[in-house]
Amino acid sequence: MKFELFSRVAIAEDLPEHNLKRGDIVTIVEVLPANALHLSGYIVEVFSVTGETLDVVGLLETQLMPLRADAVPAMRELAVAA
């Protein structure tokens, strides 16, 4: 599935290296061309519930999924490294 610039999408899998979990909602801020393996990529911005930018991350198309009308957003605290 191709996603459009500035669309909101969800993370499709847990990504502990970025402190992201499946279902976290992010915004696409850049669309990257397909690479030699024909994998499309995106730069996404991760926001807090108050609108603060938490991170900007590069992800593959397969790591994202469209938002669903039957889903409910939720709030979670980010894990802080000890």
N, CA and C atoms as a LAMMPS dump frame, in Angstrom:
ITEM: TIMESTEP
0
ITEM: NUMBER OF ATOMS
246
ITEM: BOX BOUNDS ff ff ff
-5.0000000000000000e+02 5.0000000000000000e+02
-5.0000000000000000e+02 5.0000000000000000e+02
-5.0000000000000000e+02 5.0000000000000000e+02
ITEM: ATOMS id mol type element x y z
1 1 1 N 0.845 -1.179 0
2 1 2 C 0 0 0
3 1 3 C 0.883 1.232 0
4 2 1 N 0.55 2.178 -0.795
5 2 2 C 1.262 3.455 -0.825
6 2 3 C 0.534 4.448 0.068
7 3 1 N 1.307 5.205 0.818
8 3 2 C 0.74 6.215 1.705
9 3 3 C 1.098 7.595 1.186
10 4 1 N 0.213 8.553 1.383
11 4 2 C 0.422 9.909 0.901
12 4 3 C 1.132 10.77 1.938
13 5 1 N 1.843 11.769 1.441
14 5 2 C 2.534 12.718 2.287
15 5 3 C 1.548 13.377 3.249
16 6 1 N 1.94 13.493 4.484
17 6 2 C 1.189 14.104 5.583
18 6 3 C -0.021 13.295 6.036
19 7 1 N -0.146 12.051 5.574
20 7 2 C -1.237 11.223 6.082
21 7 3 C -0.832 10.621 7.431
22 8 1 N -1.837 10.346 8.231
23 8 2 C -1.621 9.687 9.525
24 8 3 C -1.775 8.193 9.314
25 9 1 N -0.838 7.433 9.851
26 9 2 C -0.829 5.977 9.727
27 9 3 C -0.437 5.395 11.076
28 10 1 N -0.534 4.085 11.191
29 10 2 C -0.156 3.414 12.434
30 10 3 C 1.063 2.527 12.195
31 11 1 N 1.811 2.315 13.252
32 11 2 C 2.955 1.405 13.207
33 11 3 C 2.399 -0.018 13.176
34 12 1 N 2.916 -0.857 12.276
35 12 2 C 2.393 -2.209 12.076
36 12 3 C 3.071 -3.272 12.939
37 13 1 N 4.163 -2.926 13.597
38 13 2 C 4.887 -3.901 14.427
39 13 3 C 5.608 -3.156 15.541
40 14 1 N 5.897 -3.856 16.626
41 14 2 C 6.682 -3.241 17.691
42 14 3 C 8.076 -2.916 17.157
43 15 1 N 8.554 -1.72 17.463
44 15 2 C 9.886 -1.276 17.047
45 15 3 C 10.63 -0.769 18.281
46 16 1 N 11.121 -1.685 19.119
47 16 2 C 11.738 -1.279 20.384
48 16 3 C 12.948 -0.36 20.209
49 17 1 N 13.648 -0.462 19.072
50 17 2 C 14.807 0.406 18.849
51 17 3 C 14.401 1.871 18.699
52 18 1 N 13.125 2.115 18.41
53 18 2 C 12.6 3.475 18.303
54 18 3 C 11.581 3.779 19.402
55 19 1 N 11.405 2.849 20.332
56 19 2 C 10.446 2.985 21.427
57 19 3 C 9.019 3.151 20.891
58 20 1 N 8.719 2.455 19.785
59 20 2 C 7.389 2.498 19.182
60 20 3 C 6.734 1.132 19.287
61 21 1 N 5.412 1.132 19.398
62 21 2 C 4.651 -0.117 19.492
63 21 3 C 3.605 -0.179 18.394
64 22 1 N 3.226 -1.405 18.051
65 22 2 C 2.172 -1.61 17.068
66 22 3 C 0.949 -0.782 17.463
67 23 1 N 0.418 -0.045 16.516
68 23 2 C -0.757 0.771 16.778
69 23 3 C -0.457 2.223 17.084
70 24 1 N 0.802 2.566 17.386
71 24 2 C 1.14 3.971 17.6
72 24 3 C 0.862 4.738 16.312
73 25 1 N 0.288 5.913 16.428
74 25 2 C -0.068 6.715 15.263
75 25 3 C 1.034 7.731 14.987
76 26 1 N 1.444 7.806 13.724
77 26 2 C 2.504 8.716 13.289
78 26 3 C 2.031 9.449 12.035
79 27 1 N 2.77 10.484 11.652
80 27 2 C 2.447 11.251 10.45
81 27 3 C 3.589 11.132 9.446
82 28 1 N 3.254 10.853 8.196
83 28 2 C 4.271 10.752 7.145
84 28 3 C 4.706 12.16 6.753
85 29 1 N 6.012 12.422 6.856
86 29 2 C 6.531 13.747 6.522
87 29 3 C 7.437 13.724 5.293
88 30 1 N 7.801 12.53 4.817
89 30 2 C 8.57 12.419 3.58
90 30 3 C 8.365 11.036 2.992
91 31 1 N 8.225 10.995 1.679
92 31 2 C 8.087 9.726 0.958
93 31 3 C 9.408 9.466 0.26
94 32 1 N 9.995 8.281 0.511
95 32 2 C 11.282 7.926 -0.078
96 32 3 C 11.069 7.003 -1.269
97 33 1 N 11.853 7.166 -2.327
98 33 2 C 11.695 6.292 -3.499
99 33 3 C 12.076 4.855 -3.162
100 34 1 N 11.526 3.917 -3.93
101 34 2 C 11.838 2.501 -3.734
102 34 3 C 13.334 2.284 -3.933
103 35 1 N 13.905 1.382 -3.14
104 35 2 C 15.334 1.078 -3.261
105 35 3 C 15.548 -0.09 -4.226
106 36 1 N 16.751 -0.609 -4.276
107 36 2 C 17.092 -1.692 -5.204
108 36 3 C 16.245 -2.944 -4.968
109 37 1 N 15.734 -3.117 -3.765
110 37 2 C 14.883 -4.267 -3.445
111 37 3 C 13.404 -3.941 -3.671
112 38 1 N 13.143 -2.78 -4.236
113 38 2 C 11.778 -2.322 -4.518
114 38 3 C 10.968 -2.097 -3.248
115 39 1 N 11.652 -1.73 -2.171
116 39 2 C 10.976 -1.438 -0.917
117 39 3 C 10.796 0.068 -0.79
118 40 1 N 9.576 0.51 -0.633
119 40 2 C 9.309 1.935 -0.444
120 40 3 C 9.516 2.285 1.022
121 41 1 N 9.917 3.513 1.256
122 41 2 C 10.147 3.938 2.625
123 41 3 C 9.507 5.281 2.907
124 42 1 N 9.457 5.614 4.184
125 42 2 C 8.83 6.85 4.628
126 42 3 C 9.605 7.4 5.819
127 43 1 N 9.633 8.701 5.913
128 43 2 C 10.082 9.361 7.129
129 43 3 C 8.803 9.761 7.851
130 44 1 N 8.696 9.335 9.102
131 44 2 C 7.495 9.639 9.878
132 44 3 C 7.864 10.458 11.109
133 45 1 N 6.931 11.29 11.525
134 45 2 C 7.115 12.075 12.736
135 45 3 C 6.202 11.509 13.815
136 46 1 N 6.787 11.317 14.987
137 46 2 C 6.065 10.785 16.137
138 46 3 C 5.743 11.951 17.053
139 47 1 N 4.459 12.123 17.365
140 47 2 C 4.014 13.221 18.214
141 47 3 C 3.51 12.7 19.551
142 48 1 N 3.634 13.542 20.581
143 48 2 C 2.982 13.243 21.859
144 48 3 C 1.507 13.587 21.724
145 49 1 N 0.708 13.223 22.715
146 49 2 C -0.723 13.534 22.66
147 49 3 C -0.982 15.034 22.747
148 50 1 N 0.015 15.806 23.186
149 50 2 C -0.14 17.257 23.253
150 50 3 C 0.453 17.956 22.03
151 51 1 N 0.929 17.177 21.037
152 51 2 C 1.41 17.747 19.788
153 51 3 C 2.89 18.033 19.711
154 52 1 N 3.638 17.644 20.733
155 52 2 C 5.092 17.846 20.718
156 52 3 C 5.753 16.754 19.884
157 53 1 N 6.744 17.109 19.075
158 53 2 C 7.496 16.115 18.315
159 53 3 C 8.364 15.313 19.27
160 54 1 N 8.23 13.983 19.211
161 54 2 C 9.039 13.1 20.051
162 54 3 C 10.211 12.507 19.276
163 55 1 N 10 12.232 17.986
164 55 2 C 11.044 11.603 17.188
165 55 3 C 10.679 11.708 15.713
166 56 1 N 11.672 11.568 14.868
167 56 2 C 11.504 11.469 13.43
168 56 3 C 12.262 10.215 13.016
169 57 1 N 11.562 9.287 12.346
170 57 2 C 12.096 7.947 12.11
171 57 3 C 11.875 7.541 10.656
172 58 1 N 12.838 6.853 10.079
173 58 2 C 12.683 6.271 8.753
174 58 3 C 12.175 4.85 8.863
175 59 1 N 11.104 4.525 8.138
176 59 2 C 10.507 3.193 8.196
177 59 3 C 10.178 2.682 6.801
178 60 1 N 10.094 1.378 6.677
179 60 2 C 9.668 0.759 5.431
180 60 3 C 8.144 0.77 5.343
181 61 1 N 7.646 0.688 4.135
182 61 2 C 6.195 0.638 3.92
183 61 3 C 5.555 -0.514 4.69
184 62 1 N 6.259 -1.646 4.772
185 62 2 C 5.728 -2.827 5.465
186 62 3 C 5.621 -2.628 6.976
187 63 1 N 6.254 -1.591 7.511
188 63 2 C 6.194 -1.316 8.944
189 63 3 C 5.058 -0.358 9.305
190 64 1 N 4.254 -0.001 8.302
191 64 2 C 3.142 0.919 8.517
192 64 3 C 1.837 0.277 8.067
193 65 1 N 0.739 0.741 8.644
194 65 2 C -0.582 0.271 8.235
195 65 3 C -1.551 1.446 8.269
196 66 1 N -2.586 1.38 7.434
197 66 2 C -3.557 2.477 7.416
198 66 3 C -4.369 2.505 8.706
199 67 1 N -4.868 3.686 9.04
200 67 2 C -5.782 3.793 10.18
201 67 3 C -7.108 3.15 9.809
202 68 1 N -7.794 2.598 10.814
203 68 2 C -9.071 1.915 10.582
204 68 3 C -10.194 2.671 11.288
205 69 1 N -11.332 2.702 10.661
206 69 2 C -12.485 3.414 11.223
207 69 3 C -13.001 2.759 12.502
208 70 1 N -12.719 1.473 12.703
209 70 2 C -13.223 0.781 13.89
210 70 3 C -12.198 0.715 15.023
211 71 1 N -11.134 1.52 14.931
212 71 2 C -10.087 1.528 15.964
213 71 3 C -10.246 2.752 16.872
214 72 1 N -9.79 2.609 18.097
215 72 2 C -9.858 3.685 19.079
216 72 3 C -8.427 4.064 19.473
217 73 1 N -8.059 5.358 19.387
218 73 2 C -6.715 5.738 19.83
219 73 3 C -6.597 5.588 21.348
220 74 1 N -5.389 5.364 21.806
221 74 2 C -5.134 5.203 23.236
222 74 3 C -3.897 5.998 23.62
223 75 1 N -3.737 6.241 24.902
224 75 2 C -2.569 6.969 25.386
225 75 3 C -1.692 6.009 26.178
226 76 1 N -0.378 6.064 25.929
227 76 2 C 0.565 5.281 26.711
228 76 3 C 1.784 6.124 27.011
229 77 1 N 2.447 5.82 28.097
230 77 2 C 3.668 6.535 28.454
231 77 3 C 4.848 5.84 27.785
232 78 1 N 5.816 6.637 27.346
233 78 2 C 7.017 6.07 26.76
234 78 3 C 7.877 5.479 27.863
235 79 1 N 8.447 4.325 27.585
236 79 2 C 9.356 3.697 28.533
237 79 3 C 10.621 4.538 28.603
238 80 1 N 11.096 4.812 29.801
239 80 2 C 12.307 5.596 29.999
240 80 3 C 13.41 4.646 30.411
241 81 1 N 14.545 4.716 29.717
242 81 2 C 15.684 3.851 30.053
243 81 3 C 16.204 4.202 31.444
244 82 1 N 16.511 3.177 32.213
245 82 2 C 16.989 3.385 33.588
246 82 3 C 18.468 3.693 33.623
